[in-house]
């Protein structure tokens, strides 16, 4: 099998079903998508050959950093003469 037929097979059997699966779901951050081959094939042409599952991950808190400000000297007020 050459590179082009292999690329088309990967697109047809993995990328297309995966894209349809992801577009039809609401995935949470940290989730993992597991793509595996189906154990039993029924022989139907339209059926997907891959089994796609979501493994929910634990939500992670994002680290928030605040830039350290350099100490700023207060500006001296001009002397006012009354």
C-alpha positions in Angstrom: 0.0 0.0 0.0 1.4 3.4 -1.0 1.4 6.6 1.0 -1.7 8.1 -0.8 -3.9 5.0 -0.3 -2.8 4.8 3.3 -3.6 8.5 3.9 -7.0 8.0 2.4 -7.6 4.9 4.6 -6.6 6.8 7.7 -8.9 9.7 6.8 -11.8 7.4 5.9 -11.6 5.0 8.9 -10.2 7.3 11.7 -10.3 11.0 11.0 -13.8 11.3 9.6 -15.5 9.2 12.3 -13.5 11.1 15.0 -14.5 14.5 13.6 -18.2 13.5 13.5 -17.9 12.2 17.1 -16.2 15.4 18.4 -18.6 17.7 16.6 -21.6 16.0 18.1 -20.4 16.2 21.7 -19.6 18.8 24.3 -16.1 17.8 25.6 -14.8 19.1 28.9 -11.2 20.3 29.3 -9.0 17.4 30.4 -11.1 14.8 28.6 -9.3 12.1 26.5 -10.8 10.5 23.4 -9.9 6.8 23.0 -10.0 5.5 19.4 -9.9 1.7 19.1 -10.8 -0.9 16.5 -14.1 -2.7 16.9 -13.8 -6.2 18.1 -16.7 -7.6 16.0 -17.5 -6.5 12.5 -21.0 -7.0 11.1 -20.0 -6.7 7.5 -22.2 -3.6 6.9 -20.5 -1.1 4.6 -21.8 2.0 6.4 -20.8 0.9 9.9 -17.7 2.5 11.4 -14.7 0.2 12.0 -13.6 2.2 15.0 -14.9 2.4 18.5 -14.7 5.9 20.0 -15.0 6.6 23.7 -14.6 9.6 26.0 -12.6 9.3 29.2 -13.5 12.2 31.4 -10.6 13.9 33.0 -10.6 15.7 36.3 -11.0 19.4 35.8 -7.8 21.3 36.5 -7.6 24.7 37.9 -5.6 27.0 35.7 -2.6 28.7 37.3 -3.1 32.4 37.4 0.1 34.5 37.8 0.3 38.1 38.5 3.3 39.9 37.2 5.5 41.3 39.9 5.5 45.1 39.8 8.6 47.0 40.5 8.2 49.4 43.4 7.2 52.7 42.1 8.4 55.9 43.8 5.6 58.3 44.5 5.9 61.4 42.5 6.6 64.5 44.5 3.9 67.1 44.5 5.1 70.5 43.3 5.4 73.0 46.0 2.5 75.4 45.8 3.0 78.9 46.9 -0.1 80.6 48.3 
